[in-house]
Amino acid sequence: MHIALFKYDTFRRHARMYLEPTIIHKWGKDQETLLQRLSQHDKAIIGGDMRADSPGHSAKYGSYSVMNLREKTIIDIQLVQSNEVGGSYHMELEGLKRSLAMLAARGIELDYIVTDRHPQIQKYLKDNNIKQFYDIWHLEKGLSKKLDKIAKEKECQEVRKWQRSIKNHVYWTATSSTSGQEKVAKWKSLINHLQDIHTHEDPLFPKCEHPEKSSTDPSKWLQPASKPLYKLDKTLMNKRVLKDVEKLSPHHQTSSLEAFHSVILRFAPKNVVFPYLGMLCRLYLAAMHFNENAHRTQAVSASGKPIYKIKFPKSKKGVCTAKPVKTGQTYNYGMYRS
């Protein structure tokens, strides 16, 4: 196209001398402000999750992000290289350790942390007496996959009718309970409910809260000793699931962290290889962009009505949802003056 462009070596020289030092310095100042604001609370509520730079277990870098869940802002990012910790499986724990050490050095005490169900994370937090809750979506996603497999089995097609209700029950159980024991009691009531039995033996949840009404379709209820009921009981009521349900987060989730990971893709796509410092700077830019635009208001039309758009999320499997349209993004974090 005969367009005059600077060479790659020139770009790297400018990046090394001007861009990368500026980004690191700007993130350091922004992070200091965020941590000072966080320290004003008695105890912090944070969420943590890792994002690998490539799919599967062959990742070179793992970026562990920590979010202040009260304000939905990223407060720390730790970039871990797999050869530092003996493999990509161990990067998430190392990232968490570094972030918690940084918060402790700043004198910030934790109320609790919300994470996924990574076994190493569970053990480390338990050994260090740090209160942990699990993100609801991660448990629901795992159970939904198992329910899909059951519904495809012979004589188990009835399970498909209940999949959406069981998914909703996971969220309701976590958000409507005041203790871990109450969550387990409400979760166990599900097996009775599937059989049209709405009174339960557990005193913490003796009766379903929905209005009593006669069903217009009696065939939807599962029969005692039937194969679908046996499969659901075995899948949903085993010790591992009950233990996880007890620790579901009642108030804060890590969905905003997942949204931040989507933003990172714009700055550091997974199909491009970056050097360590280049990757770190792109993560800092993504965090500054996310924090600046995390609280955008909903856009309105010329007549003042809120604007929505129709989306078909992959997770909804063909079901559309109405999503609010936000106001335009801003990039004021790039207007830096030393």
C-alpha positions as YAML, in Angstrom:
chain: A
units: angstrom
residues:
- id: 1
  name: MET
  ca: [0.00, 0.00, 0.00]
- id: 2
  name: HIS
  ca: [3.13, 2.23, 0.02]
- id: 3
  name: ILE
  ca: [2.38, 3.55, 3.53]
- id: 4
  name: ALA
  ca: [5.38, 4.81, 5.46]
- id: 5
  name: LEU
  ca: [5.59, 3.04, 8.84]
- id: 6
  name: PHE
  ca: [8.22, 3.05, 11.53]
- id: 7
  name: LYS
  ca: [10.12, -0.20, 12.01]
- id: 8
  name: TYR
  ca: [9.47, -2.66, 14.81]
- id: 9
  name: ASP
  ca: [12.82, -1.83, 16.42]
- id: 10
  name: THR
  ca: [11.76, 1.81, 16.56]
- id: 11
  name: PHE
  ca: [8.48, 0.90, 18.24]
- id: 12
  name: ARG
  ca: [10.28, -1.27, 20.81]
- id: 13
  name: ARG
  ca: [12.72, 1.55, 21.57]
- id: 14
  name: HIS
  ca: [9.89, 4.02, 22.16]
- id: 15
  name: ALA
  ca: [7.98, 1.46, 24.24]
- id: 16
  name: ARG
  ca: [11.03, 0.67, 26.36]
- id: 17
  name: MET
  ca: [11.98, 4.32, 26.93]
- id: 18
  name: TYR
  ca: [8.58, 6.02, 27.24]
- id: 19
  name: LEU
  ca: [5.44, 3.87, 27.08]
- id: 20
  name: GLU
  ca: [6.22, 1.05, 29.53]
- id: 21
  name: PRO
  ca: [7.73, 3.26, 32.30]
- id: 22
  name: THR
  ca: [4.76, 5.63, 32.01]
- id: 23
  name: ILE
  ca: [2.17, 2.84, 32.23]
- id: 24
  name: ILE
  ca: [3.87, 1.26, 35.26]
- id: 25
  name: HIS
  ca: [4.16, 4.63, 37.04]
- id: 26
  name: LYS
  ca: [0.54, 5.58, 36.27]
- id: 27
  name: TRP
  ca: [-0.80, 2.22, 37.51]
- id: 28
  name: GLY
  ca: [1.28, 2.57, 40.67]
- id: 29
  name: LYS
  ca: [-0.32, 5.94, 41.45]
- id: 30
  name: ASP
  ca: [-3.83, 4.69, 40.65]
- id: 31
  name: GLN
  ca: [-3.34, 1.55, 42.74]
- id: 32
  name: GLU
  ca: [-2.16, 3.61, 45.70]
- id: 33
  name: THR
  ca: [-5.38, 5.66, 45.55]
- id: 34
  name: LEU
  ca: [-7.50, 2.49, 45.32]
- id: 35
  name: LEU
  ca: [-5.74, 0.88, 48.28]
- id: 36
  name: GLN
  ca: [-6.11, 4.00, 50.43]
- id: 37
  name: ARG
  ca: [-9.84, 4.00, 49.70]
- id: 38
  name: LEU
  ca: [-10.05, 0.29, 50.51]
- id: 39
  name: SER
  ca: [-8.25, 0.75, 53.82]
- id: 40
  name: GLN
  ca: [-11.01, 3.14, 54.96]
- id: 41
  name: HIS
  ca: [-13.34, 0.14, 55.43]
- id: 42
  name: ASP
  ca: [-13.02, -1.91, 58.60]
- id: 43
  name: LYS
  ca: [-12.44, -5.09, 56.61]
- id: 44
  name: ALA
  ca: [-12.20, -5.62, 52.87]
- id: 45
  name: ILE
  ca: [-14.35, -7.93, 50.72]
- id: 46
  name: ILE
  ca: [-12.38, -9.04, 47.69]
- id: 47
  name: GLY
  ca: [-12.71, -11.45, 44.79]
- id: 48
  name: GLY
  ca: [-9.88, -13.26, 43.06]
- id: 49
  name: ASP
  ca: [-9.48, -15.22, 39.84]
- id: 50
  name: MET
  ca: [-6.76, -16.16, 37.37]
- id: 51
  name: ARG
  ca: [-6.65, -15.74, 33.61]
- id: 52
  name: ALA
  ca: [-4.20, -17.76, 31.52]
- id: 53
  name: ASP
  ca: [-2.63, -16.27, 28.39]
- id: 54
  name: SER
  ca: [-3.58, -19.34, 26.31]
- id: 55
  name: PRO
  ca: [-6.25, -22.08, 26.42]
- id: 56
  name: GLY
  ca: [-5.65, -25.36, 28.22]
- id: 57
  name: HIS
  ca: [-2.80, -26.23, 30.59]
- id: 58
  name: SER
  ca: [0.01, -25.00, 28.33]
- id: 59
  name: ALA
  ca: [-0.08, -21.37, 29.45]
- id: 60
  name: LYS
  ca: [3.15, -19.40, 29.80]
- id: 61
  name: TYR
  ca: [1.67, -16.57, 31.88]
- id: 62
  name: GLY
  ca: [-1.09, -16.48, 34.45]
- id: 63
  name: SER
  ca: [-2.48, -13.14, 35.59]
- id: 64
  name: TYR
  ca: [-4.19, -13.20, 38.98]
- id: 65
  name: SER
  ca: [-6.63, -10.31, 39.40]
- id: 66
  name: VAL
  ca: [-8.01, -9.07, 42.71]
- id: 67
  name: MET
  ca: [-11.15, -6.93, 42.82]
- id: 68
  name: ASN
  ca: [-12.67, -4.78, 45.54]
- id: 69
  name: LEU
  ca: [-16.16, -6.30, 45.37]
- id: 70
  name: ARG
  ca: [-17.84, -3.37, 47.12]
- id: 71
  name: GLU
  ca: [-16.76, -0.93, 44.39]
- id: 72
  name: LYS
  ca: [-16.17, -3.39, 41.50]
- id: 73
  name: THR
  ca: [-12.66, -2.06, 40.84]
- id: 74
  name: ILE
  ca: [-9.44, -3.96, 40.16]
- id: 75
  name: ILE
  ca: [-6.97, -3.29, 42.97]
- id: 76
  name: ASP
  ca: [-4.12, -5.66, 42.11]
- id: 77
  name: ILE
  ca: [-2.74, -7.79, 39.27]
- id: 78
  name: GLN
  ca: [0.02, -10.34, 39.69]
- id: 79
  name: LEU
  ca: [1.63, -11.80, 36.57]
- id: 80
  name: VAL
  ca: [3.11, -15.26, 37.21]
- id: 81
  name: GLN
  ca: [5.25, -17.19, 34.73]
- id: 82
  name: SER
  ca: [4.73, -20.96, 34.67]
- id: 83
  name: ASN
  ca: [8.42, -21.81, 34.96]
- id: 84
  name: GLU
  ca: [8.56, -19.84, 38.24]
- id: 85
  name: VAL
  ca: [6.23, -22.27, 39.99]
- id: 86
  name: GLY
  ca: [6.83, -25.58, 38.23]
- id: 87
  name: GLY
  ca: [3.85, -25.58, 35.86]
- id: 88
  name: SER
  ca: [0.71, -23.70, 34.87]
- id: 89
  name: TYR
  ca: [-1.47, -25.52, 37.45]
- id: 90
  name: HIS
  ca: [0.36, -23.78, 40.30]
- id: 91
  name: MET
  ca: [0.21, -20.23, 38.91]
- id: 92
  name: GLU
  ca: [-3.17, -19.37, 40.45]
- id: 93
  name: LEU
  ca: [-2.07, -20.15, 44.01]
- id: 94
  name: GLU
  ca: [1.16, -18.18, 43.59]
- id: 95
  name: GLY
  ca: [-0.75, -15.17, 42.23]
- id: 96
  name: LEU
  ca: [-3.12, -15.27, 45.22]
- id: 97
  name: LYS
  ca: [-0.23, -15.50, 47.69]
- id: 98
  name: ARG
  ca: [1.47, -12.44, 46.18]
- id: 99
  name: SER
  ca: [-1.74, -10.38, 46.21]
- id: 100
  name: LEU
  ca: [-2.57, -11.30, 49.82]
- id: 101
  name: ALA
  ca: [1.01, -10.47, 50.87]
- id: 102
  name: MET
  ca: [0.70, -7.07, 49.20]
- id: 103
  name: LEU
  ca: [-2.60, -6.32, 50.99]
- id: 104
  name: ALA
  ca: [-1.18, -7.48, 54.32]
- id: 105
  name: ALA
  ca: [1.86, -5.22, 53.84]
- id: 106
  name: ARG
  ca: [-0.54, -2.27, 53.38]
- id: 107
  name: GLY
  ca: [-2.33, -3.18, 56.62]
- id: 108
  name: ILE
  ca: [-5.59, -4.13, 54.89]
- id: 109
  name: GLU
  ca: [-7.61, -6.77, 56.78]
- id: 110
  name: LEU
  ca: [-9.97, -9.10, 54.93]
- id: 111
  name: ASP
  ca: [-13.57, -9.85, 55.82]
- id: 112
  name: TYR
  ca: [-13.68, -12.64, 53.22]
- id: 113
  name: ILE
  ca: [-12.64, -13.53, 49.70]
- id: 114
  name: VAL
  ca: [-14.82, -14.91, 46.87]
- id: 115
  name: THR
  ca: [-13.13, -17.31, 44.45]
- id: 116
  name: ASP
  ca: [-13.82, -20.38, 42.34]
- id: 117
  name: ARG
  ca: [-13.37, -23.89, 43.81]
- id: 118
  name: HIS
  ca: [-9.69, -24.39, 42.98]
- id: 119
  name: PRO
  ca: [-8.44, -27.11, 45.43]
- id: 120
  name: GLN
  ca: [-5.08, -25.45, 46.13]
- id: 121
  name: ILE
  ca: [-6.79, -22.13, 46.88]
- id: 122
  name: GLN
  ca: [-9.22, -23.84, 49.27]
- id: 123
  name: LYS
  ca: [-6.44, -25.49, 51.25]
- id: 124
  name: TYR
  ca: [-4.25, -22.39, 51.43]
- id: 125
  name: LEU
  ca: [-7.06, -20.13, 52.66]
- id: 126
  name: LYS
  ca: [-8.21, -22.71, 55.19]
- id: 127
  name: ASP
  ca: [-4.69, -23.17, 56.55]
- id: 128
  name: ASN
  ca: [-4.33, -19.39, 56.91]
- id: 129
  name: ASN
  ca: [-7.76, -18.88, 58.55]
- id: 130
  name: ILE
  ca: [-9.03, -16.64, 55.74]
- id: 131
  name: LYS
  ca: [-12.79, -16.83, 55.26]
- id: 132
  name: GLN
  ca: [-13.68, -17.98, 51.75]
- id: 133
  name: PHE
  ca: [-16.91, -18.14, 49.75]
- id: 134
  name: TYR
  ca: [-17.47, -19.71, 46.35]
- id: 135
  name: ASP
  ca: [-18.86, -17.92, 43.33]
- id: 136
  name: ILE
  ca: [-22.35, -19.30, 42.55]
- id: 137
  name: TRP
  ca: [-21.92, -19.35, 38.78]
- id: 138
  name: HIS
  ca: [-18.96, -21.72, 38.90]
- id: 139
  name: LEU
  ca: [-20.93, -24.31, 40.90]
- id: 140
  name: GLU
  ca: [-24.07, -23.88, 38.80]
- id: 141
  name: LYS
  ca: [-22.09, -24.29, 35.59]
- id: 142
  name: GLY
  ca: [-20.56, -27.56, 36.78]
- id: 143
  name: LEU
  ca: [-23.91, -28.96, 37.91]
- id: 144
  name: SER
  ca: [-25.63, -27.89, 34.67]
- id: 145
  name: LYS
  ca: [-23.12, -29.89, 32.62]
- id: 146
  name: LYS
  ca: [-23.86, -32.98, 34.71]
- id: 147
  name: LEU
  ca: [-27.61, -32.45, 34.36]
- id: 148
  name: ASP
  ca: [-27.23, -32.20, 30.57]
- id: 149
  name: LYS
  ca: [-25.57, -35.63, 30.55]
- id: 150
  name: ILE
  ca: [-28.28, -37.16, 32.74]
- id: 151
  name: ALA
  ca: [-31.08, -35.72, 30.59]
- id: 152
  name: LYS
  ca: [-29.64, -37.50, 27.53]
- id: 153
  name: GLU
  ca: [-29.74, -40.92, 29.19]
- id: 154
  name: LYS
  ca: [-32.49, -43.42, 28.53]
- id: 155
  name: GLU
  ca: [-35.57, -42.97, 30.78]
- id: 156
  name: CYS
  ca: [-34.19, -39.67, 32.12]
- id: 157
  name: GLN
  ca: [-35.74, -37.19, 29.69]
- id: 158
  name: GLU
  ca: [-37.93, -35.83, 32.51]
- id: 159
  name: VAL
  ca: [-34.84, -34.20, 34.00]
- id: 160
  name: ARG
  ca: [-34.80, -31.69, 31.15]
- id: 161
  name: LYS
  ca: [-38.05, -30.15, 32.45]
- id: 162
  name: TRP
  ca: [-36.38, -29.37, 35.76]
- id: 163
  name: GLN
  ca: [-33.00, -28.06, 34.60]
- id: 164
  name: ARG
  ca: [-33.92, -24.36, 34.67]
- id: 165
  name: SER
  ca: [-35.62, -24.71, 38.06]
- id: 166
  name: ILE
  ca: [-32.62, -26.50, 39.55]
- id: 167
  name: LYS
  ca: [-30.34, -23.77, 38.20]
- id: 168
  name: ASN
  ca: [-32.53, -21.09, 39.79]
- id: 169
  name: HIS
  ca: [-32.59, -23.08, 43.04]
- id: 170
  name: VAL
  ca: [-28.78, -22.85, 43.29]
- id: 171
  name: TYR
  ca: [-28.93, -19.04, 43.22]
- id: 172
  name: TRP
  ca: [-31.95, -18.81, 45.52]
- id: 173
  name: THR
  ca: [-30.38, -21.15, 48.06]
- id: 174
  name: ALA
  ca: [-27.25, -18.99, 48.31]
- id: 175
  name: THR
  ca: [-28.83, -15.53, 48.29]
- id: 176
  name: SER
  ca: [-31.78, -16.21, 50.63]
- id: 177
  name: SER
  ca: [-29.86, -17.91, 53.44]
- id: 178
  name: THR
  ca: [-28.15, -16.45, 56.49]
- id: 179
  name: SER
  ca: [-25.89, -19.40, 57.34]
- id: 180
  name: GLY
  ca: [-24.14, -22.34, 55.70]
- id: 181
  name: GLN
  ca: [-26.42, -24.84, 57.48]
- id: 182
  name: GLU
  ca: [-29.51, -23.06, 56.15]
- id: 183
  name: LYS
  ca: [-28.10, -23.22, 52.60]
- id: 184
  name: VAL
  ca: [-27.62, -26.99, 52.94]
- id: 185
  name: ALA
  ca: [-31.15, -27.44, 54.37]
- id: 186
  name: LYS
  ca: [-32.71, -25.52, 51.48]
- id: 187
  name: TRP
  ca: [-30.61, -27.39, 48.94]
- id: 188
  name: LYS
  ca: [-31.61, -30.79, 50.37]
- id: 189
  name: SER
  ca: [-35.29, -29.83, 50.11]
- id: 190
  name: LEU
  ca: [-34.93, -29.98, 46.32]
- id: 191
  name: ILE
  ca: [-35.24, -33.78, 46.17]
- id: 192
  name: ASN
  ca: [-38.53, -33.65, 48.10]
- id: 193
  name: HIS
  ca: [-39.82, -30.81, 45.93]
- id: 194
  name: LEU
  ca: [-39.16, -32.81, 42.76]
- id: 195
  name: GLN
  ca: [-41.54, -35.48, 44.13]
- id: 196
  name: ASP
  ca: [-44.29, -32.93, 44.99]
- id: 197
  name: ILE
  ca: [-43.39, -33.11, 48.69]
- id: 198
  name: HIS
  ca: [-43.15, -29.66, 50.22]
- id: 199
  name: THR
  ca: [-42.60, -30.33, 53.92]
- id: 200
  name: HIS
  ca: [-39.16, -31.36, 55.11]
- id: 201
  name: GLU
  ca: [-37.51, -32.93, 58.13]
- id: 202
  name: ASP
  ca: [-34.80, -30.31, 58.63]
- id: 203
  name: PRO
  ca: [-35.98, -27.69, 61.20]
- id: 204
  name: LEU
  ca: [-33.88, -25.00, 59.46]
- id: 205
  name: PHE
  ca: [-36.17, -25.26, 56.43]
- id: 206
  name: PRO
  ca: [-39.28, -27.23, 57.38]
- id: 207
  name: LYS
  ca: [-41.51, -26.14, 54.49]
- id: 208
  name: CYS
  ca: [-41.22, -24.75, 50.95]
- id: 209
  name: GLU
  ca: [-41.87, -21.00, 50.74]
- id: 210
  name: HIS
  ca: [-43.82, -21.04, 47.47]
- id: 211
  name: PRO
  ca: [-47.65, -20.82, 47.57]
- id: 212
  name: GLU
  ca: [-49.50, -24.13, 47.76]
- id: 213
  name: LYS
  ca: [-51.31, -24.96, 44.54]
- id: 214
  name: SER
  ca: [-52.44, -28.08, 42.73]
- id: 215
  name: SER
  ca: [-50.41, -28.92, 39.65]
- id: 216
  name: THR
  ca: [-52.07, -28.93, 36.23]
- id: 217
  name: ASP
  ca: [-49.48, -31.42, 35.03]
- id: 218
  name: PRO
  ca: [-49.01, -34.21, 37.60]
- id: 219
  name: SER
  ca: [-46.71, -36.09, 35.22]
- id: 220
  name: LYS
  ca: [-43.92, -33.54, 35.73]
- id: 221
  name: TRP
  ca: [-43.22, -34.78, 39.26]
- id: 222
  name: LEU
  ca: [-40.58, -37.46, 39.64]
- id: 223
  name: GLN
  ca: [-41.62, -40.81, 41.10]
- id: 224
  name: PRO
  ca: [-39.89, -42.34, 44.16]
- id: 225
  name: ALA
  ca: [-37.25, -44.95, 43.30]
- id: 226
  name: SER
  ca: [-37.30, -43.90, 39.64]
- id: 227
  name: LYS
  ca: [-34.09, -43.70, 37.63]
- id: 228
  name: PRO
  ca: [-34.22, -39.88, 37.08]
- id: 229
  name: LEU
  ca: [-34.68, -39.26, 40.81]
- id: 230
  name: TYR
  ca: [-31.88, -41.66, 41.71]
- id: 231
  name: LYS
  ca: [-29.51, -39.96, 39.25]
- id: 232
  name: LEU
  ca: [-30.37, -36.48, 40.54]
- id: 233
  name: ASP
  ca: [-30.02, -37.50, 44.16]
- id: 234
  name: LYS
  ca: [-26.62, -39.06, 43.47]
- id: 235
  name: THR
  ca: [-25.41, -36.00, 41.52]
- id: 236
  name: LEU
  ca: [-26.85, -33.14, 43.57]
- id: 237
  name: MET
  ca: [-26.70, -34.51, 47.12]
- id: 238
  name: ASN
  ca: [-23.23, -36.02, 47.34]
- id: 239
  name: LYS
  ca: [-20.86, -34.83, 50.08]
- id: 240
  name: ARG
  ca: [-18.73, -32.70, 47.75]
- id: 241
  name: VAL
  ca: [-21.72, -30.73, 46.44]
- id: 242
  name: LEU
  ca: [-23.20, -30.22, 49.92]
- id: 243
  name: LYS
  ca: [-19.85, -28.95, 51.16]
- id: 244
  name: ASP
  ca: [-19.64, -26.51, 48.24]
- id: 245
  name: VAL
  ca: [-23.24, -25.31, 48.68]
- id: 246
  name: GLU
  ca: [-22.47, -24.48, 52.33]
- id: 247
  name: LYS
  ca: [-19.75, -22.04, 51.18]
- id: 248
  name: LEU
  ca: [-21.65, -20.28, 48.36]
- id: 249
  name: SER
  ca: [-21.33, -16.50, 48.48]
- id: 250
  name: PRO
  ca: [-24.63, -14.88, 49.55]
- id: 251
  name: HIS
  ca: [-23.94, -11.30, 48.43]
- id: 252
  name: HIS
  ca: [-20.90, -10.80, 46.18]
- id: 253
  name: GLN
  ca: [-19.91, -12.78, 43.06]
- id: 254
  name: THR
  ca: [-16.97, -12.76, 40.66]
- id: 255
  name: SER
  ca: [-19.00, -11.96, 37.51]
- id: 256
  name: SER
  ca: [-17.35, -8.54, 37.30]
- id: 257
  name: LEU
  ca: [-13.94, -10.26, 37.33]
- id: 258
  name: GLU
  ca: [-15.06, -12.37, 34.38]
- id: 259
  name: ALA
  ca: [-16.07, -9.13, 32.62]
- id: 260
  name: PHE
  ca: [-12.60, -7.73, 33.32]
- id: 261
  name: HIS
  ca: [-11.02, -10.82, 31.75]
- id: 262
  name: SER
  ca: [-13.04, -10.07, 28.61]
- id: 263
  name: VAL
  ca: [-11.60, -6.55, 28.59]
- id: 264
  name: ILE
  ca: [-8.07, -7.98, 28.78]
- id: 265
  name: LEU
  ca: [-8.66, -9.70, 25.42]
- id: 266
  name: ARG
  ca: [-8.79, -6.27, 23.76]
- id: 267
  name: PHE
  ca: [-5.36, -5.36, 25.13]
- id: 268
  name: ALA
  ca: [-3.67, -8.78, 25.14]
- id: 269
  name: PRO
  ca: [-5.29, -11.29, 22.73]
- id: 270
  name: LYS
  ca: [-4.57, -14.94, 23.49]
- id: 271
  name: ASN
  ca: [-3.34, -15.62, 19.96]
- id: 272
  name: VAL
  ca: [-0.42, -13.18, 20.30]
- id: 273
  name: VAL
  ca: [2.76, -13.86, 22.27]
- id: 274
  name: PHE
  ca: [4.06, -10.97, 24.41]
- id: 275
  name: PRO
  ca: [7.25, -10.55, 26.44]
- id: 276
  name: TYR
  ca: [6.83, -10.40, 30.22]
- id: 277
  name: LEU
  ca: [6.99, -6.61, 30.56]
- id: 278
  name: GLY
  ca: [4.80, -6.10, 27.51]
- id: 279
  name: MET
  ca: [2.18, -8.45, 28.96]
- id: 280
  name: LEU
  ca: [2.31, -6.75, 32.36]
- id: 281
  name: CYS
  ca: [1.81, -3.29, 30.84]
- id: 282
  name: ARG
  ca: [-1.14, -4.50, 28.78]
- id: 283
  name: LEU
  ca: [-2.73, -5.92, 31.94]
- id: 284
  name: TYR
  ca: [-2.25, -2.59, 33.72]
- id: 285
  name: LEU
  ca: [-3.83, -0.74, 30.79]
- id: 286
  name: ALA
  ca: [-6.79, -3.12, 30.83]
- id: 287
  name: ALA
  ca: [-7.24, -2.54, 34.58]
- id: 288
  name: MET
  ca: [-7.13, 1.25, 34.21]
- id: 289
  name: HIS
  ca: [-9.62, 1.10, 31.35]
- id: 290
  name: PHE
  ca: [-11.95, -1.22, 33.30]
- id: 291
  name: ASN
  ca: [-11.83, 0.87, 36.48]
- id: 292
  name: GLU
  ca: [-12.60, 4.07, 34.61]
- id: 293
  name: ASN
  ca: [-15.60, 2.55, 32.80]
- id: 294
  name: ALA
  ca: [-16.92, 0.16, 35.44]
- id: 295
  name: HIS
  ca: [-19.74, 2.44, 36.58]
- id: 296
  name: ARG
  ca: [-21.11, 3.79, 33.32]
- id: 297
  name: THR
  ca: [-24.79, 4.71, 33.40]
- id: 298
  name: GLN
  ca: [-27.44, 3.38, 31.04]
- id: 299
  name: ALA
  ca: [-27.85, 5.28, 27.77]
- id: 300
  name: VAL
  ca: [-31.17, 6.99, 27.04]
- id: 301
  name: SER
  ca: [-32.95, 7.88, 23.82]
- id: 302
  name: ALA
  ca: [-33.75, 11.40, 22.64]
- id: 303
  name: SER
  ca: [-37.07, 11.15, 24.48]
- id: 304
  name: GLY
  ca: [-35.34, 10.15, 27.71]
- id: 305
  name: LYS
  ca: [-36.22, 6.44, 27.69]
- id: 306
  name: PRO
  ca: [-33.57, 3.89, 28.70]
- id: 307
  name: ILE
  ca: [-32.11, 1.92, 25.76]
- id: 308
  name: TYR
  ca: [-31.83, -1.88, 25.65]
- id: 309
  name: LYS
  ca: [-30.47, -4.34, 23.11]
- id: 310
  name: ILE
  ca: [-31.38, -7.97, 22.47]
- id: 311
  name: LYS
  ca: [-28.59, -10.53, 22.93]
- id: 312
  name: PHE
  ca: [-28.38, -14.29, 22.52]
- id: 313
  name: PRO
  ca: [-25.75, -15.45, 25.05]
- id: 314
  name: LYS
  ca: [-24.15, -18.81, 24.34]
- id: 315
  name: SER
  ca: [-24.93, -19.94, 27.88]
- id: 316
  name: LYS
  ca: [-28.68, -19.36, 27.34]
- id: 317
  name: LYS
  ca: [-28.72, -21.82, 24.40]
- id: 318
  name: GLY
  ca: [-30.95, -19.84, 22.06]
- id: 319
  name: VAL
  ca: [-32.89, -17.84, 24.67]
- id: 320
  name: CYS
  ca: [-32.59, -14.08, 24.21]
- id: 321
  name: THR
  ca: [-32.11, -11.51, 26.96]
- id: 322
  name: ALA
  ca: [-32.60, -7.73, 27.06]
- id: 323
  name: LYS
  ca: [-29.38, -6.01, 28.08]
- id: 324
  name: PRO
  ca: [-29.08, -2.30, 28.98]
- id: 325
  name: VAL
  ca: [-26.99, -0.20, 26.59]
- id: 326
  name: LYS
  ca: [-24.37, 1.77, 28.52]
- id: 327
  name: THR
  ca: [-23.08, 5.24, 27.73]
- id: 328
  name: GLY
  ca: [-19.91, 5.51, 25.64]
- id: 329
  name: GLN
  ca: [-16.55, 4.48, 27.05]
- id: 330
  name: THR
  ca: [-13.98, 7.08, 28.09]
- id: 331
  name: TYR
  ca: [-10.18, 6.94, 27.92]
- id: 332
  name: ASN
  ca: [-9.12, 9.64, 30.35]
- id: 333
  name: TYR
  ca: [-6.60, 7.32, 32.00]
- id: 334
  name: GLY
  ca: [-4.44, 7.92, 28.91]
- id: 335
  name: MET
  ca: [-4.33, 11.70, 29.55]
- id: 336
  name: TYR
  ca: [-1.43, 11.37, 31.97]
- id: 337
  name: ARG
  ca: [0.70, 14.29, 33.14]
- id: 338
  name: SER
  ca: [3.70, 13.69, 35.39]
...
